[in-house]
Amino acid sequence: MRKNKKHSLEFKLSIVDRIVQGHGSVRTISKEHSLSHDMVRRWQKQFESFGIEGLKPRGVNTVYPQSFKISVLQTIQEENLSLMEAMLRFNLPSPSIIVNWRKQVEAHGFEGLKPQVKGRAPMEKNDKSPNKRKKRASKVPLTKEEQLQQELEYLRAENALLKKLHALVQKDSKRKP
């Protein structure tokens, strides 16, 4: 069985079309193409419920609101729906989404269903670092003392750079005979 393989809309339609026309059962057609019969059954049900739109790829990383997730889980509980029935009723791309929501509720309660910020957290600004330049908050001109302080910082940095450059040149000249 293939894992994590995206199938084209045309391929899905051809598989579902063969089932609808009676050229084989879900199991036989899924075995012919080395596919999971659950996936082929899901394609068939999505096609029956939503037509071609049900087989089209969804947007990646769709974010569902917490209230929607809670209503899906409550409806499943109240009406005793299977994962497949709930997936079709709420037009979800896969039953595994519901399973993940259940796990989040078990681990963290309904607060675990809140949409989470993705990506890396922004770096904290550390203004105490001596290597960082200080930025002025306003457009007020610098005083003479502040101008001299800035110039001193610049000259010290330039001096340190020249010292390092001089050391590298000497080190390089010692290597060459």
DOFIBA-899742 format. One record per atom (N, C-alpha, C): residue number from 1; x, y, z. Coordinates in Angstrom, 1 decimal. Layout:
BEGIN
+-------+--------+--------+--------+
| kolke |     xx |     yy |     zz |
+-------+--------+--------+--------+
|   NUM |      X |      Y |      Z |
...
+-------+--------+--------+--------+
***
This chain:
BEGIN
+-------+--------+--------+--------+
| kolke |     xx |     yy |     zz |
+-------+--------+--------+--------+
|     1 |    0.8 |   -1.2 |    0.0 |
|     1 |    0.0 |    0.0 |    0.0 |
|     1 |    0.9 |    1.2 |    0.0 |
|     2 |    0.5 |    2.2 |   -0.8 |
|     2 |    1.2 |    3.5 |   -0.8 |
|     2 |    0.8 |    4.4 |    0.3 |
|     3 |    1.7 |    5.1 |    0.9 |
|     3 |    1.4 |    6.0 |    1.9 |
|     3 |    1.7 |    7.5 |    1.5 |
|     4 |    0.9 |    8.4 |    2.0 |
|     4 |    1.1 |    9.8 |    1.7 |
|     4 |    1.3 |   10.2 |    0.3 |
|     5 |    0.6 |    9.5 |   -0.6 |
|     5 |    0.7 |    9.8 |   -2.1 |
|     5 |   -0.5 |   10.6 |   -2.4 |
|     6 |   -0.3 |   11.7 |   -3.0 |
|     6 |   -1.4 |   12.6 |   -3.5 |
|     6 |   -1.9 |   12.0 |   -4.9 |
|     7 |   -3.1 |   11.8 |   -5.0 |
|     7 |   -3.7 |   11.3 |   -6.3 |
|     7 |   -4.4 |   12.4 |   -7.0 |
|     8 |   -4.3 |   12.4 |   -8.3 |
|     8 |   -4.9 |   13.4 |   -9.1 |
|     8 |   -6.4 |   13.3 |   -9.1 |
|     9 |   -7.1 |   14.4 |   -9.4 |
|     9 |   -8.6 |   14.3 |   -9.5 |
|     9 |   -9.0 |   13.3 |  -10.6 |
|    10 |   -8.3 |   13.3 |  -11.7 |
|    10 |   -8.7 |   12.4 |  -12.8 |
|    10 |   -8.5 |   10.9 |  -12.3 |
|    11 |   -7.5 |   10.6 |  -11.6 |
|    11 |   -7.3 |    9.2 |  -11.1 |
|    11 |   -8.5 |    8.9 |  -10.1 |
|    12 |   -8.8 |    9.8 |   -9.2 |
|    12 |   -9.9 |    9.5 |   -8.3 |
|    12 |  -11.2 |    9.3 |   -9.0 |
|    13 |  -11.4 |   10.1 |  -10.0 |
|    13 |  -12.7 |   10.0 |  -10.8 |
|    13 |  -12.7 |    8.7 |  -11.5 |
|    14 |  -11.6 |    8.2 |  -12.1 |
|    14 |  -11.6 |    7.0 |  -12.8 |
|    14 |  -11.9 |    5.8 |  -11.9 |
|    15 |  -11.3 |    5.9 |  -10.7 |
|    15 |  -11.6 |    4.8 |   -9.7 |
|    15 |  -13.0 |    4.8 |   -9.3 |
|    16 |  -13.6 |    5.9 |   -8.9 |
|    16 |  -15.0 |    6.0 |   -8.5 |
|    16 |  -15.9 |    5.6 |   -9.7 |
|    17 |  -15.6 |    6.0 |  -10.9 |
|    17 |  -16.4 |    5.7 |  -12.0 |
|    17 |  -16.5 |    4.2 |  -12.3 |
|    18 |  -15.4 |    3.5 |  -12.1 |
|    18 |  -15.4 |    2.1 |  -12.2 |
|    18 |  -16.3 |    1.4 |  -11.2 |
|    19 |  -16.3 |    2.0 |  -10.0 |
|    19 |  -17.2 |    1.4 |   -8.9 |
|    19 |  -18.6 |    1.7 |   -9.2 |
|    20 |  -18.9 |    2.9 |   -9.6 |
|    20 |  -20.3 |    3.3 |   -9.9 |
|    20 |  -20.9 |    2.5 |  -11.1 |
|    21 |  -20.0 |    2.2 |  -12.1 |
|    21 |  -20.5 |    1.5 |  -13.3 |
|    21 |  -20.5 |    0.0 |  -13.0 |
|    22 |  -20.1 |   -0.4 |  -11.9 |
|    22 |  -20.2 |   -1.9 |  -11.5 |
|    22 |  -19.1 |   -2.7 |  -12.1 |
|    23 |  -18.0 |   -2.1 |  -12.4 |
|    23 |  -16.8 |   -2.9 |  -12.9 |
|    23 |  -16.0 |   -3.6 |  -11.7 |
|    24 |  -16.5 |   -3.5 |  -10.5 |
|    24 |  -15.8 |   -4.1 |   -9.4 |
|    24 |  -16.2 |   -3.5 |   -8.1 |
|    25 |  -15.9 |   -4.2 |   -7.0 |
|    25 |  -16.2 |   -3.6 |   -5.7 |
|    25 |  -15.1 |   -2.7 |   -5.3 |
|    26 |  -15.3 |   -2.0 |   -4.2 |
|    26 |  -14.3 |   -1.1 |   -3.6 |
|    26 |  -13.1 |   -2.0 |   -3.3 |
|    27 |  -13.2 |   -3.1 |   -2.7 |
|    27 |  -12.1 |   -4.0 |   -2.3 |
|    27 |  -11.3 |   -4.4 |   -3.6 |
|    28 |  -12.0 |   -4.9 |   -4.6 |
|    28 |  -11.2 |   -5.4 |   -5.7 |
|    28 |  -10.5 |   -4.3 |   -6.5 |
|    29 |  -11.2 |   -3.2 |   -6.7 |
|    29 |  -10.5 |   -2.1 |   -7.4 |
|    29 |   -9.4 |   -1.5 |   -6.6 |
|    30 |   -9.5 |   -1.4 |   -5.2 |
|    30 |   -8.4 |   -0.9 |   -4.4 |
|    30 |   -7.2 |   -1.9 |   -4.5 |
|    31 |   -7.5 |   -3.2 |   -4.5 |
|    31 |   -6.4 |   -4.1 |   -4.6 |
|    31 |   -5.7 |   -4.0 |   -5.9 |
|    32 |   -6.5 |   -3.8 |   -7.0 |
|    32 |   -5.9 |   -3.7 |   -8.4 |
|    32 |   -4.9 |   -2.6 |   -8.4 |
|    33 |   -5.2 |   -1.5 |   -7.7 |
|    33 |   -4.3 |   -0.3 |   -7.8 |
|    33 |   -3.5 |   -0.1 |   -6.5 |
|    34 |   -3.4 |   -1.1 |   -5.7 |
|    34 |   -2.6 |   -1.1 |   -4.4 |
|    34 |   -3.0 |    0.1 |   -3.6 |
|    35 |   -4.2 |    0.3 |   -3.4 |
|    35 |   -4.7 |    1.4 |   -2.6 |
|    35 |   -5.5 |    0.9 |   -1.4 |
|    36 |   -5.6 |    1.7 |   -0.3 |
|    36 |   -6.3 |    1.3 |    0.8 |
|    36 |   -7.8 |    1.3 |    0.5 |
|    37 |   -8.5 |    0.3 |    0.9 |
|    37 |   -9.9 |    0.2 |    0.5 |
|    37 |  -10.7 |    1.3 |    1.3 |
|    38 |  -10.2 |    1.7 |    2.5 |
|    38 |  -10.8 |    2.8 |    3.2 |
|    38 |  -10.8 |    4.1 |    2.5 |
|    39 |   -9.6 |    4.3 |    1.8 |
|    39 |   -9.5 |    5.6 |    1.1 |
|    39 |  -10.4 |    5.6 |   -0.2 |
|    40 |  -10.4 |    4.4 |   -0.8 |
|    40 |  -11.3 |    4.3 |   -2.0 |
|    40 |  -12.8 |    4.5 |   -1.6 |
|    41 |  -13.2 |    3.9 |   -0.5 |
|    41 |  -14.5 |    4.0 |    0.0 |
|    41 |  -14.8 |    5.5 |    0.3 |
|    42 |  -13.8 |    6.2 |    0.9 |
|    42 |  -14.0 |    7.6 |    1.2 |
|    42 |  -14.2 |    8.4 |    0.0 |
|    43 |  -13.4 |    8.1 |   -1.1 |
|    43 |  -13.6 |    8.8 |   -2.4 |
|    43 |  -15.0 |    8.6 |   -2.9 |
|    44 |  -15.5 |    7.3 |   -2.8 |
|    44 |  -16.8 |    7.0 |   -3.3 |
|    44 |  -17.9 |    7.8 |   -2.6 |
|    45 |  -17.8 |    7.8 |   -1.2 |
|    45 |  -18.8 |    8.5 |   -0.4 |
|    45 |  -18.7 |   10.0 |   -0.7 |
|    46 |  -17.5 |   10.5 |   -0.8 |
|    46 |  -17.4 |   12.0 |   -1.0 |
|    46 |  -18.0 |   12.3 |   -2.4 |
|    47 |  -17.8 |   11.5 |   -3.4 |
|    47 |  -18.4 |   11.7 |   -4.7 |
|    47 |  -19.9 |   11.6 |   -4.7 |
|    48 |  -20.4 |   10.6 |   -3.9 |
|    48 |  -21.9 |   10.5 |   -3.8 |
|    48 |  -22.5 |   11.7 |   -3.1 |
|    49 |  -21.8 |   12.3 |   -2.1 |
|    49 |  -22.3 |   13.4 |   -1.4 |
|    49 |  -22.1 |   14.7 |   -2.0 |
|    50 |  -21.0 |   14.9 |   -2.6 |
|    50 |  -20.6 |   16.3 |   -3.1 |
|    50 |  -20.3 |   16.3 |   -4.6 |
|    51 |  -20.3 |   15.2 |   -5.3 |
|    51 |  -20.0 |   15.2 |   -6.7 |
|    51 |  -18.5 |   15.4 |   -6.9 |
|    52 |  -18.1 |   16.0 |   -8.0 |
|    52 |  -16.7 |   16.1 |   -8.3 |
|    52 |  -16.0 |   17.0 |   -7.3 |
|    53 |  -16.7 |   18.0 |   -6.7 |
|    53 |  -16.2 |   18.9 |   -5.7 |
|    53 |  -15.7 |   18.1 |   -4.5 |
|    54 |  -16.3 |   17.0 |   -4.2 |
|    54 |  -15.9 |   16.2 |   -3.0 |
|    54 |  -14.5 |   15.6 |   -3.2 |
|    55 |  -14.1 |   15.4 |   -4.5 |
|    55 |  -12.9 |   14.7 |   -4.8 |
|    55 |  -11.7 |   15.7 |   -5.0 |
|    56 |  -12.0 |   17.0 |   -5.2 |
|    56 |  -11.0 |   18.0 |   -5.4 |
|    56 |  -10.1 |   18.2 |   -4.2 |
|    57 |   -8.9 |   18.5 |   -4.4 |
|    57 |   -8.0 |   18.7 |   -3.2 |
|    57 |   -8.4 |   19.9 |   -2.5 |
|    58 |   -8.3 |   19.8 |   -1.2 |
|    58 |   -8.6 |   20.9 |   -0.3 |
|    58 |   -7.4 |   21.8 |   -0.1 |
|    59 |   -7.7 |   23.0 |    0.5 |
|    59 |   -6.6 |   23.9 |    0.9 |
|    59 |   -5.8 |   23.3 |    2.0 |
|    60 |   -4.5 |   23.5 |    1.9 |
|    60 |   -3.6 |   22.9 |    2.8 |
|    60 |   -3.7 |   23.6 |    4.1 |
|    61 |   -3.7 |   22.9 |    5.2 |
|    61 |   -3.7 |   23.5 |    6.6 |
|    61 |   -4.9 |   24.4 |    6.8 |
|    62 |   -6.1 |   23.9 |    6.5 |
|    62 |   -7.3 |   24.6 |    6.8 |
|    62 |   -7.5 |   24.7 |    8.3 |
|    63 |   -7.8 |   25.9 |    8.7 |
|    63 |   -8.0 |   26.2 |   10.2 |
|    63 |   -9.4 |   26.2 |   10.5 |
|    64 |   -9.9 |   25.4 |   11.3 |
|    64 |  -11.3 |   25.3 |   11.7 |
|    64 |  -11.4 |   26.0 |   13.1 |
|    65 |  -12.5 |   26.9 |   13.3 |
|    65 |  -12.7 |   27.5 |   14.5 |
|    65 |  -13.0 |   26.5 |   15.6 |
|    66 |  -12.7 |   26.9 |   16.9 |
|    66 |  -12.9 |   26.0 |   18.0 |
|    66 |  -14.4 |   25.7 |   18.1 |
|    67 |  -15.3 |   26.6 |   17.9 |
|    67 |  -16.7 |   26.4 |   18.0 |
|    67 |  -17.2 |   25.3 |   17.0 |
|    68 |  -16.6 |   25.3 |   15.8 |
|    68 |  -17.0 |   24.3 |   14.8 |
|    68 |  -16.5 |   22.9 |   15.3 |
|    69 |  -15.3 |   22.8 |   15.8 |
|    69 |  -14.8 |   21.6 |   16.2 |
|    69 |  -15.6 |   21.0 |   17.4 |
|    70 |  -16.0 |   21.9 |   18.3 |
|    70 |  -16.9 |   21.4 |   19.4 |
|    70 |  -18.2 |   20.9 |   18.9 |
|    71 |  -18.8 |   21.7 |   18.0 |
|    71 |  -20.1 |   21.3 |   17.5 |
|    71 |  -20.0 |   19.9 |   16.7 |
|    72 |  -18.9 |   19.7 |   16.0 |
|    72 |  -18.8 |   18.4 |   15.3 |
|    72 |  -18.7 |   17.3 |   16.3 |
|    73 |  -17.9 |   17.5 |   17.4 |
|    73 |  -17.7 |   16.4 |   18.4 |
|    73 |  -19.0 |   16.2 |   19.2 |
|    74 |  -19.8 |   17.3 |   19.5 |
|    74 |  -21.0 |   17.1 |   20.2 |
|    74 |  -22.1 |   16.4 |   19.3 |
|    75 |  -22.1 |   16.7 |   18.0 |
|    75 |  -23.1 |   16.1 |   17.1 |
|    75 |  -22.8 |   14.6 |   17.0 |
|    76 |  -21.5 |   14.3 |   16.9 |
|    76 |  -21.1 |   12.8 |   16.8 |
|    76 |  -21.6 |   12.1 |   18.1 |
|    77 |  -21.4 |   12.7 |   19.2 |
|    77 |  -21.8 |   12.1 |   20.5 |
|    77 |  -23.3 |   12.0 |   20.6 |
|    78 |  -24.1 |   13.1 |   20.3 |
|    78 |  -25.5 |   13.1 |   20.5 |
|    78 |  -26.2 |   12.2 |   19.5 |
|    79 |  -25.8 |   12.2 |   18.2 |
|    79 |  -26.4 |   11.4 |   17.2 |
|    79 |  -25.8 |   10.0 |   16.9 |
|    80 |  -24.7 |    9.8 |   17.7 |
|    80 |  -24.0 |    8.5 |   17.6 |
|    80 |  -23.5 |    8.2 |   16.1 |
|    81 |  -22.9 |    9.2 |   15.5 |
|    81 |  -22.4 |    9.2 |   14.1 |
|    81 |  -21.1 |    8.4 |   14.1 |
|    82 |  -20.9 |    7.7 |   13.0 |
|    82 |  -19.5 |    7.2 |   12.7 |
|    82 |  -18.6 |    8.3 |   12.2 |
|    83 |  -17.3 |    8.0 |   12.2 |
|    83 |  -16.4 |    9.0 |   11.7 |
|    83 |  -16.7 |    9.4 |   10.2 |
|    84 |  -17.0 |    8.4 |    9.4 |
|    84 |  -17.3 |    8.6 |    8.0 |
|    84 |  -18.6 |    9.5 |    7.9 |
|    85 |  -19.6 |    9.2 |    8.6 |
|    85 |  -20.8 |    9.9 |    8.5 |
|    85 |  -20.6 |   11.4 |    8.9 |
|    86 |  -19.8 |   11.6 |   10.0 |
|    86 |  -19.5 |   13.0 |   10.4 |
|    86 |  -18.7 |   13.7 |    9.4 |
|    87 |  -17.7 |   13.0 |    8.8 |
|    87 |  -16.8 |   13.6 |    7.8 |
|    87 |  -17.7 |   14.1 |    6.6 |
|    88 |  -18.6 |   13.3 |    6.2 |
|    88 |  -19.5 |   13.6 |    5.1 |
|    88 |  -20.5 |   14.8 |    5.5 |
|    89 |  -21.0 |   14.7 |    6.6 |
|    89 |  -22.0 |   15.7 |    7.0 |
|    89 |  -21.4 |   17.1 |    7.1 |
|    90 |  -20.2 |   17.1 |    7.7 |
|    90 |  -19.5 |   18.4 |    7.9 |
|    90 |  -18.5 |   18.8 |    6.8 |
|    91 |  -18.4 |   17.9 |    5.8 |
|    91 |  -17.6 |   18.2 |    4.6 |
|    91 |  -16.1 |   18.3 |    5.0 |
|    92 |  -15.6 |   17.4 |    5.8 |
|    92 |  -14.2 |   17.4 |    6.2 |
|    92 |  -13.4 |   16.5 |    5.3 |
|    93 |  -12.2 |   16.8 |    5.1 |
|    93 |  -11.4 |   16.0 |    4.1 |
|    93 |  -11.1 |   14.6 |    4.5 |
|    94 |  -11.1 |   14.3 |    5.8 |
|    94 |  -10.7 |   13.0 |    6.3 |
|    94 |  -11.2 |   12.7 |    7.7 |
|    95 |  -11.5 |   11.5 |    8.0 |
|    95 |  -12.0 |   11.2 |    9.4 |
|    95 |  -10.9 |   11.4 |   10.4 |
|    96 |   -9.6 |   11.3 |   10.0 |
|    96 |   -8.5 |   11.4 |   11.0 |
|    96 |   -8.5 |   12.8 |   11.6 |
|    97 |   -9.1 |   13.8 |   11.0 |
|    97 |   -9.2 |   15.1 |   11.6 |
|    97 |  -10.0 |   15.0 |   12.9 |
|    98 |  -11.1 |   14.3 |   12.8 |
|    98 |  -12.0 |   14.2 |   14.0 |
|    98 |  -11.3 |   13.4 |   15.1 |
|    99 |  -10.5 |   12.4 |   14.7 |
|    99 |   -9.8 |   11.6 |   15.7 |
|    99 |   -8.8 |   12.5 |   16.4 |
|   100 |   -8.1 |   13.3 |   15.7 |
|   100 |   -7.1 |   14.3 |   16.3 |
|   100 |   -7.8 |   15.2 |   17.2 |
|   101 |   -9.0 |   15.7 |   16.9 |
|   101 |   -9.7 |   16.6 |   17.7 |
|   101 |  -10.1 |   15.9 |   19.0 |
|   102 |  -10.5 |   14.7 |   18.9 |
|   102 |  -10.9 |   13.9 |   20.1 |
|   102 |   -9.6 |   13.8 |   21.1 |
|   103 |   -8.5 |   13.5 |   20.5 |
|   103 |   -7.3 |   13.3 |   21.3 |
|   103 |   -6.9 |   14.6 |   22.0 |
|   104 |   -7.1 |   15.7 |   21.3 |
|   104 |   -6.8 |   17.1 |   21.9 |
|   104 |   -7.7 |   17.3 |   23.0 |
|   105 |   -9.0 |   17.0 |   22.9 |
|   105 |  -10.0 |   17.2 |   24.0 |
|   105 |   -9.6 |   16.3 |   25.2 |
|   106 |   -9.2 |   15.0 |   24.9 |
|   106 |   -8.9 |   14.1 |   26.0 |
|   106 |   -7.6 |   14.6 |   26.8 |
|   107 |   -6.7 |   15.2 |   26.0 |
|   107 |   -5.4 |   15.7 |   26.7 |
|   107 |   -5.6 |   17.0 |   27.3 |
|   108 |   -6.3 |   18.0 |   26.7 |
|   108 |   -6.3 |   19.3 |   27.2 |
|   108 |   -7.7 |   19.9 |   27.4 |
|   109 |   -8.8 |   19.1 |   27.3 |
|   109 |  -10.1 |   19.7 |   27.4 |
|   109 |  -10.5 |   20.5 |   26.1 |
|   110 |  -11.6 |   21.2 |   26.1 |
|   110 |  -12.0 |   21.9 |   25.0 |
|   110 |  -11.0 |   23.1 |   24.6 |
|   111 |  -10.2 |   23.5 |   25.6 |
|   111 |   -9.2 |   24.5 |   25.3 |
|   111 |   -8.1 |   24.0 |   24.3 |
|   112 |   -8.0 |   22.7 |   24.3 |
|   112 |   -7.0 |   22.1 |   23.3 |
|   112 |   -7.4 |   22.2 |   21.9 |
|   113 |   -8.7 |   22.6 |   21.6 |
|   113 |   -9.2 |   22.8 |   20.3 |
|   113 |   -9.0 |   24.2 |   19.7 |
|   114 |   -8.5 |   25.1 |   20.5 |
|   114 |   -8.2 |   26.4 |   20.0 |
|   114 |   -7.2 |   26.4 |   18.9 |
|   115 |   -7.4 |   27.1 |   17.8 |
|   115 |   -6.4 |   27.2 |   16.8 |
|   115 |   -5.0 |   27.6 |   17.4 |
|   116 |   -4.0 |   26.9 |   17.0 |
|   116 |   -2.6 |   27.2 |   17.5 |
|   116 |   -1.8 |   28.0 |   16.5 |
|   117 |   -1.0 |   28.9 |   17.0 |
|   117 |   -0.1 |   29.7 |   16.1 |
|   117 |    0.9 |   28.7 |   15.6 |
|   118 |    1.1 |   28.7 |   14.3 |
|   118 |    2.2 |   27.8 |   13.7 |
|   118 |    3.4 |   28.6 |   13.4 |
|   119 |    4.5 |   27.9 |   13.4 |
|   119 |    5.8 |   28.6 |   13.0 |
|   119 |    6.6 |   28.8 |   14.3 |
|   120 |    7.7 |   29.5 |   14.0 |
|   120 |    8.7 |   29.7 |   15.1 |
|   120 |    8.3 |   31.0 |   15.9 |
|   121 |    8.5 |   30.9 |   17.2 |
|   121 |    8.2 |   32.1 |   18.0 |
|   121 |    9.2 |   33.2 |   17.7 |
|   122 |    8.7 |   34.5 |   17.7 |
|   122 |    9.6 |   35.5 |   17.4 |
|   122 |   10.7 |   35.7 |   18.5 |
|   123 |   11.9 |   36.1 |   18.1 |
|   123 |   13.0 |   36.3 |   19.0 |
|   123 |   12.7 |   37.5 |   19.9 |
|   124 |   13.1 |   37.3 |   21.2 |
|   124 |   12.9 |   38.4 |   22.1 |
|   124 |   14.0 |   39.4 |   21.9 |
|   125 |   13.6 |   40.7 |   22.1 |
|   125 |   14.6 |   41.8 |   21.9 |
|   125 |   15.3 |   41.9 |   23.3 |
|   126 |   16.6 |   41.9 |   23.2 |
|   126 |   17.5 |   42.0 |   24.3 |
|   126 |   18.2 |   43.4 |   24.2 |
|   127 |   17.7 |   44.4 |   24.9 |
|   127 |   18.3 |   45.7 |   24.7 |
|   127 |   19.6 |   45.9 |   25.6 |
|   128 |   19.9 |   44.9 |   26.4 |
|   128 |   21.0 |   45.0 |   27.3 |
|   128 |   22.3 |   44.6 |   26.7 |
|   129 |   22.2 |   44.0 |   25.5 |
|   129 |   23.4 |   43.6 |   24.8 |
|   129 |   24.3 |   44.7 |   24.4 |
|   130 |   25.6 |   44.7 |   24.6 |
|   130 |   26.5 |   45.8 |   24.3 |
|   130 |   26.7 |   46.0 |   22.8 |
|   131 |   26.5 |   44.9 |   22.0 |
|   131 |   26.8 |   45.0 |   20.6 |
|   131 |   25.6 |   45.6 |   19.8 |
|   132 |   24.5 |   45.7 |   20.4 |
|   132 |   23.3 |   46.3 |   19.7 |
|   132 |   23.4 |   47.8 |   19.7 |
|   133 |   23.0 |   48.4 |   18.6 |
|   133 |   23.0 |   49.8 |   18.5 |
|   133 |   21.7 |   50.3 |   19.2 |
|   134 |   21.8 |   51.4 |   19.8 |
|   134 |   20.6 |   52.0 |   20.4 |
|   134 |   19.9 |   52.9 |   19.4 |
|   135 |   18.6 |   52.7 |   19.3 |
|   135 |   17.8 |   53.5 |   18.4 |
|   135 |   17.0 |   54.6 |   19.2 |
|   136 |   17.0 |   55.7 |   18.6 |
|   136 |   16.3 |   56.8 |   19.2 |
|   136 |   14.8 |   56.7 |   18.9 |
|   137 |   14.0 |   56.9 |   19.9 |
|   137 |   12.5 |   56.8 |   19.8 |
|   137 |   11.9 |   58.0 |   19.1 |
|   138 |   12.6 |   59.1 |   19.2 |
|   138 |   12.0 |   60.3 |   18.5 |
|   138 |   12.9 |   60.9 |   17.5 |
|   139 |   12.4 |   61.8 |   16.7 |
|   139 |   13.2 |   62.5 |   15.7 |
|   139 |   13.9 |   63.7 |   16.2 |
|   140 |   14.0 |   63.9 |   17.5 |
|   140 |   14.7 |   65.1 |   18.1 |
|   140 |   16.2 |   65.0 |   17.8 |
|   141 |   16.8 |   66.1 |   17.4 |
|   141 |   18.2 |   66.0 |   17.1 |
|   141 |   19.1 |   65.7 |   18.3 |
|   142 |   20.2 |   65.0 |   18.0 |
|   142 |   21.1 |   64.6 |   19.1 |
|   142 |   21.8 |   65.8 |   19.7 |
|   143 |   22.1 |   65.6 |   21.0 |
|   143 |   22.9 |   66.6 |   21.7 |
|   143 |   24.3 |   66.4 |   21.3 |
|   144 |   25.1 |   67.4 |   21.6 |
|   144 |   26.6 |   67.3 |   21.2 |
|   144 |   27.2 |   66.1 |   21.9 |
|   145 |   26.8 |   65.9 |   23.2 |
|   145 |   27.4 |   64.8 |   23.9 |
|   145 |   27.0 |   63.4 |   23.3 |
|   146 |   25.7 |   63.3 |   22.8 |
|   146 |   25.2 |   62.1 |   22.2 |
|   146 |   25.9 |   61.8 |   20.9 |
|   147 |   26.2 |   62.9 |   20.1 |
|   147 |   26.9 |   62.8 |   18.8 |
|   147 |   28.3 |   62.3 |   19.1 |
|   148 |   29.0 |   62.8 |   20.1 |
|   148 |   30.3 |   62.4 |   20.4 |
|   148 |   30.3 |   60.9 |   20.9 |
|   149 |   29.3 |   60.5 |   21.6 |
|   149 |   29.2 |   59.2 |   22.1 |
|   149 |   29.0 |   58.2 |   20.9 |
|   150 |   28.2 |   58.6 |   19.9 |
|   150 |   28.0 |   57.8 |   18.7 |
|   150 |   29.3 |   57.7 |   17.9 |
|   151 |   30.0 |   58.8 |   17.8 |
|   151 |   31.3 |   58.8 |   17.0 |
|   151 |   32.3 |   57.9 |   17.7 |
|   152 |   32.3 |   58.0 |   19.0 |
|   152 |   33.3 |   57.2 |   19.8 |
|   152 |   33.0 |   55.7 |   19.6 |
|   153 |   31.7 |   55.3 |   19.6 |
|   153 |   31.3 |   53.9 |   19.4 |
|   153 |   31.7 |   53.5 |   18.0 |
|   154 |   31.5 |   54.3 |   17.0 |
|   154 |   31.9 |   54.0 |   15.6 |
|   154 |   33.4 |   53.8 |   15.5 |
|   155 |   34.2 |   54.7 |   16.1 |
|   155 |   35.6 |   54.7 |   16.0 |
|   155 |   36.2 |   53.4 |   16.7 |
|   156 |   35.6 |   53.1 |   17.8 |
|   156 |   36.0 |   51.9 |   18.6 |
|   156 |   35.8 |   50.6 |   17.7 |
|   157 |   34.6 |   50.6 |   17.1 |
|   157 |   34.3 |   49.4 |   16.2 |
|   157 |   35.2 |   49.4 |   15.0 |
|   158 |   35.5 |   50.5 |   14.4 |
|   158 |   36.4 |   50.6 |   13.3 |
|   158 |   37.8 |   50.2 |   13.7 |
|   159 |   38.2 |   50.6 |   14.9 |
|   159 |   39.6 |   50.3 |   15.4 |
|   159 |   39.7 |   48.7 |   15.6 |
|   160 |   38.6 |   48.1 |   16.2 |
|   160 |   38.6 |   46.7 |   16.5 |
|   160 |   38.7 |   45.9 |   15.1 |
|   161 |   38.0 |   46.4 |   14.1 |
|   161 |   38.0 |   45.8 |   12.8 |
|   161 |   39.4 |   45.8 |   12.2 |
|   162 |   40.0 |   47.0 |   12.3 |
|   162 |   41.3 |   47.2 |   11.7 |
|   162 |   42.4 |   46.3 |   12.4 |
|   163 |   42.2 |   46.1 |   13.7 |
|   163 |   43.1 |   45.3 |   14.5 |
|   163 |   43.0 |   43.8 |   14.0 |
|   164 |   41.8 |   43.4 |   13.8 |
|   164 |   41.5 |   42.0 |   13.4 |
|   164 |   42.1 |   41.8 |   12.0 |
|   165 |   41.9 |   42.8 |   11.1 |
|   165 |   42.4 |   42.7 |    9.7 |
|   165 |   43.9 |   42.6 |    9.8 |
|   166 |   44.5 |   43.5 |   10.6 |
|   166 |   46.0 |   43.5 |   10.7 |
|   166 |   46.5 |   42.1 |   11.2 |
|   167 |   45.8 |   41.5 |   12.2 |
|   167 |   46.2 |   40.2 |   12.7 |
|   167 |   46.1 |   39.1 |   11.6 |
|   168 |   45.0 |   39.2 |   10.8 |
|   168 |   44.9 |   38.2 |    9.8 |
|   168 |   45.9 |   38.4 |    8.7 |
|   169 |   46.3 |   39.6 |    8.4 |
|   169 |   47.4 |   39.8 |    7.4 |
|   169 |   48.7 |   39.3 |    7.9 |
|   170 |   49.0 |   39.5 |    9.1 |
|   170 |   50.3 |   39.0 |    9.7 |
|   170 |   50.3 |   37.5 |    9.7 |
|   171 |   49.1 |   36.9 |   10.1 |
|   171 |   49.0 |   35.5 |   10.2 |
|   171 |   49.2 |   34.9 |    8.8 |
|   172 |   48.6 |   35.5 |    7.8 |
|   172 |   48.7 |   35.0 |    6.4 |
|   172 |   50.2 |   35.1 |    5.9 |
|   173 |   50.8 |   36.3 |    6.2 |
|   173 |   52.2 |   36.5 |    5.8 |
|   173 |   53.2 |   35.5 |    6.4 |
|   174 |   52.9 |   35.0 |    7.6 |
|   174 |   53.8 |   34.1 |    8.3 |
|   174 |   53.6 |   32.7 |    7.7 |
|   175 |   52.5 |   32.4 |    7.1 |
|   175 |   52.3 |   31.1 |    6.5 |
|   175 |   53.0 |   31.0 |    5.2 |
|   176 |   53.1 |   32.1 |    4.4 |
|   176 |   53.7 |   32.0 |    3.1 |
|   176 |   55.2 |   32.2 |    3.3 |
|   177 |   56.1 |   31.3 |    2.7 |
|   177 |   57.5 |   31.4 |    2.9 |
|   177 |   58.1 |   32.5 |    2.0 |
+-------+--------+--------+--------+
***
